[in-house]
């Protein structure tokens, strides 16, 4: 999962690249959209339209083909629609980095969400899962939120020189609690977005107009993806908001209804994803691919919300359904 240095992008070089691989006209303006750890994103306005150029800083292997295949099987959803190159490929090479191009998705990131907006987030995920149930790909993807005894032991071993008490305590907590939350292999599976969070959703007013960043997607139990989305949209300052969770859940149910087994295990999946993202953050910190301040944020906001989520499975089910 190595990172290459993000390439420098000039208008002249970008014009040369786009002219070589695409028929998108002349560049009128280009603007870096946001700083990311996995990609460099540029909004490029040309004489033929408004586009996004996504330069992969990570995933410069064949693993990007999973994302491409997934995006291409989805339909009628506000997601990146990849543009083929002149050679009928979906990716090109920009300074050693695989690069994707798609029409610009309108909207903006939000920090506060109405009940209707949360409903739309859940509805989007439910529809995505309807379309990806049974999705298969020969490309092996990394399970970022993997919680296994092997991974826990490795991360503990690699963290032996960690001096930050908060990080050490968080790792000890995960070690003692994460394996309690097991999910059976019989759960419905498919391709999961697994990073559906405020930073990856776009709204025009109160209307969901875009969902981006499928970099971490992989195949797994669909309720794990729902639990991940609940974690991101319903956790604030170490607390989990059940009212917000209810709206996301209701939106999801409007598109794809959970079966009885999934309903009974949703809270288990939620605890597991909280522990998983904490373990993943510490793992990436050890690998020097994630800054310490982000790991501390996860511990203070997400892991703390998990600790305060003391509701029982039955109470959780009943609350969401009322």
PEQUICOR-V962220 format. One record per residue. N is the residue number from 0. RES is the residue in one letter. SS is DSSP state (H for helix, E for strand, C for the rest). D_FIRST is the distance of its C-alpha to the first C-alpha in Angstrom with 1 decimal. Layout:
N/RES/SS/D_FIRST ; N/RES/SS/D_FIRST
//
This chain:
0/X/C/0.0 ; 1/X/C/3.8 ; 2/X/C/6.7 ; 3/X/C/9.8 ; 4/X/C/13.1 ; 5/X/C/14.5 ; 6/X/C/17.4 ; 7/X/C/20.9 ; 8/X/C/22.8 ; 9/X/C/26.6 ; 10/X/H/28.9 ; 11/X/H/30.2 ; 12/X/H/26.9 ; 13/X/H/25.8 ; 14/X/H/29.2 ; 15/X/H/28.9 ; 16/X/H/25.6 ; 17/X/H/27.0 ; 18/X/H/30.2 ; 19/X/H/28.6 ; 20/X/H/26.6 ; 21/X/C/28.5 ; 22/X/C/32.0 ; 23/X/C/31.5 ; 24/X/C/34.3 ; 25/X/C/34.5 ; 26/X/E/32.4 ; 27/X/E/34.6 ; 28/X/E/32.1 ; 29/X/E/28.4 ; 30/X/E/26.9 ; 31/X/E/23.5 ; 32/X/E/23.1 ; 33/X/E/20.9 ; 34/X/E/18.4 ; 35/X/C/15.0 ; 36/X/C/11.7 ; 37/X/C/9.8 ; 38/X/E/12.8 ; 39/X/E/16.1 ; 40/X/E/19.0 ; 41/X/E/22.4 ; 42/X/E/25.6 ; 43/X/E/27.7 ; 44/X/E/31.4 ; 45/X/E/33.1 ; 46/X/C/36.6 ; 47/X/C/35.3 ; 48/X/E/33.4 ; 49/X/E/30.8 ; 50/X/E/27.1 ; 51/X/E/23.5 ; 52/X/E/21.2 ; 53/X/E/17.6 ; 54/X/E/15.4 ; 55/X/E/11.7 ; 56/X/C/10.0 ; 57/X/C/6.6 ; 58/X/C/6.6 ; 59/X/C/8.9 ; 60/X/C/9.3 ; 61/X/C/11.9 ; 62/X/C/10.1 ; 63/X/H/11.7 ; 64/X/H/14.9 ; 65/X/H/14.8 ; 66/X/H/15.1 ; 67/X/H/17.7 ; 68/X/H/19.7 ; 69/X/H/19.7 ; 70/X/H/21.0 ; 71/X/H/23.6 ; 72/X/H/25.1 ; 73/X/C/25.7 ; 74/X/C/29.0 ; 75/X/C/31.2 ; 76/X/C/28.5 ; 77/X/C/27.7 ; 78/X/E/24.2 ; 79/X/C/22.9 ; 80/X/C/24.9 ; 81/X/E/23.1 ; 82/X/C/25.4 ; 83/X/C/25.6 ; 84/X/C/25.9 ; 85/X/C/29.1 ; 86/X/C/27.7 ; 87/X/C/27.1 ; 88/X/C/23.3 ; 89/X/C/21.2 ; 90/X/C/18.8 ; 91/X/E/19.7 ; 92/X/E/18.3 ; 93/X/E/18.8 ; 94/X/C/18.4 ; 95/X/C/15.5 ; 96/X/E/13.7 ; 97/X/E/14.2 ; 98/X/E/16.7 ; 99/X/E/18.5 ; 100/X/E/22.0 ; 101/X/E/24.0 ; 102/X/E/27.3 ; 103/X/C/27.2 ; 104/X/C/27.5 ; 105/X/C/30.3 ; 106/X/C/30.4 ; 107/X/E/29.0 ; 108/X/C/27.0 ; 109/X/C/29.3 ; 110/X/C/29.5 ; 111/X/C/32.5 ; 112/X/C/33.0 ; 113/X/C/36.3 ; 114/X/H/36.9 ; 115/X/H/37.0 ; 116/X/H/33.6 ; 117/X/H/32.0 ; 118/X/H/33.8 ; 119/X/H/32.3 ; 120/X/H/28.7 ; 121/X/H/29.6 ; 122/X/H/31.4 ; 123/X/H/28.5 ; 124/X/H/26.2 ; 125/X/H/29.0 ; 126/X/H/29.5 ; 127/X/H/25.9 ; 128/X/H/26.0 ; 129/X/H/29.3 ; 130/X/H/27.7 ; 131/X/H/24.5 ; 132/X/E/26.3 ; 133/X/C/25.9 ; 134/X/C/23.1 ; 135/X/C/21.5 ; 136/X/C/18.9 ; 137/X/C/18.1 ; 138/X/C/14.4 ; 139/X/C/12.5 ; 140/X/C/10.5 ; 141/X/C/8.7 ; 142/X/C/11.7 ; 143/X/C/10.7 ; 144/X/C/14.3 ; 145/X/C/14.9 ; 146/X/C/18.0 ; 147/X/C/19.0 ; 148/X/H/21.1 ; 149/X/H/18.6 ; 150/X/H/15.7 ; 151/X/H/18.5 ; 152/X/H/19.8 ; 153/X/H/16.6 ; 154/X/H/16.0 ; 155/X/H/19.7 ; 156/X/H/19.7 ; 157/X/H/16.9 ; 158/X/C/18.9 ; 159/X/C/22.1 ; 160/X/C/22.6 ; 161/X/C/21.9 ; 162/X/C/25.2 ; 163/X/C/24.9 ; 164/X/H/27.3 ; 165/X/H/26.0 ; 166/X/H/22.4 ; 167/X/H/24.0 ; 168/X/H/26.3 ; 169/X/H/23.8 ; 170/X/H/21.8 ; 171/X/H/25.2 ; 172/X/H/26.1 ; 173/X/H/23.0 ; 174/X/H/23.7 ; 175/X/H/27.3 ; 176/X/H/27.0 ; 177/X/H/23.8 ; 178/X/H/24.9 ; 179/X/H/28.1 ; 180/X/C/26.6 ; 181/X/C/26.1 ; 182/X/C/25.9 ; 183/X/C/27.7 ; 184/X/C/26.3 ; 185/X/C/29.3 ; 186/X/C/28.0 ; 187/X/C/27.6 ; 188/X/E/24.1 ; 189/X/E/22.5 ; 190/X/E/19.7 ; 191/X/E/18.9 ; 192/X/C/18.0 ; 193/X/C/16.9 ; 194/X/C/16.9 ; 195/X/C/20.5 ; 196/X/C/21.6 ; 197/X/H/24.1 ; 198/X/H/21.7 ; 199/X/H/20.8 ; 200/X/E/24.4 ; 201/X/E/27.1 ; 202/X/E/30.8 ; 203/X/E/33.9 ; 204/X/C/36.5 ; 205/X/C/36.0 ; 206/X/E/34.6 ; 207/X/E/31.0 ; 208/X/E/30.2 ; 209/X/E/26.5 ; 210/X/E/23.3 ; 211/X/C/20.0 ; 212/X/C/16.2 ; 213/X/C/15.3 ; 214/X/C/11.5 ; 215/X/C/11.2 ; 216/X/C/14.0 ; 217/X/E/14.4 ; 218/X/E/17.6 ; 219/X/E/19.5 ; 220/X/E/22.8 ; 221/X/H/24.0 ; 222/X/H/25.6 ; 223/X/H/22.3 ; 224/X/H/21.4 ; 225/X/H/24.9 ; 226/X/H/24.5 ; 227/X/H/21.4 ; 228/X/H/23.4 ; 229/X/H/26.3 ; 230/X/H/24.4 ; 231/X/H/23.3 ; 232/X/H/26.6 ; 233/X/H/29.0 ; 234/X/E/27.8 ; 235/X/E/29.4 ; 236/X/C/30.1 ; 237/X/C/29.7 ; 238/X/E/31.7 ; 239/X/E/31.2 ; 240/X/C/33.5 ; 241/X/H/35.1 ; 242/X/H/36.9 ; 243/X/H/33.8 ; 244/X/H/32.2 ; 245/X/H/35.4 ; 246/X/H/35.1 ; 247/X/H/31.5 ; 248/X/H/32.6 ; 249/X/H/35.7 ; 250/X/H/33.9 ; 251/X/H/31.6 ; 252/X/H/34.7 ; 253/X/H/36.4 ; 254/X/H/34.0 ; 255/X/C/32.9 ; 256/X/C/34.8 ; 257/X/C/33.2 ; 258/X/C/34.9 ; 259/X/H/36.7 ; 260/X/H/34.0 ; 261/X/H/31.3 ; 262/X/H/33.7 ; 263/X/H/34.4 ; 264/X/H/30.8 ; 265/X/H/29.5 ; 266/X/H/30.1 ; 267/X/H/28.4 ; 268/X/H/25.3 ; 269/X/H/25.6 ; 270/X/H/25.8 ; 271/X/H/22.8 ; 272/X/H/20.6 ; 273/X/H/21.8 ; 274/X/H/21.0 ; 275/X/H/17.6 ; 276/X/H/16.5 ; 277/X/H/18.0 ; 278/X/H/16.3 ; 279/X/H/12.8 ; 280/X/H/13.8 ; 281/X/H/15.0 ; 282/X/H/12.0 ; 283/X/H/9.8 ; 284/X/H/13.0 ; 285/X/H/13.1 ; 286/X/C/9.7 ; 287/X/C/11.3 ; 288/X/C/9.0 ; 289/X/C/11.9 ; 290/X/C/15.5 ; 291/X/H/18.1 ; 292/X/H/20.4 ; 293/X/H/18.2 ; 294/X/H/17.9 ; 295/X/H/21.7 ; 296/X/H/22.3 ; 297/X/H/20.7 ; 298/X/H/22.9 ; 299/X/H/25.9 ; 300/X/H/25.8 ; 301/X/H/23.9 ; 302/X/H/24.4 ; 303/X/H/27.9 ; 304/X/H/28.6 ; 305/X/H/27.7 ; 306/X/H/30.1 ; 307/X/C/32.8 ; 308/X/C/32.4 ; 309/X/C/35.1 ; 310/X/C/36.6 ; 311/X/C/37.3 ; 312/X/H/35.9 ; 313/X/H/39.3 ; 314/X/H/39.8 ; 315/X/H/36.4 ; 316/X/H/37.3 ; 317/X/H/40.8 ; 318/X/H/39.7 ; 319/X/H/37.3 ; 320/X/H/40.0 ; 321/X/C/42.9
//
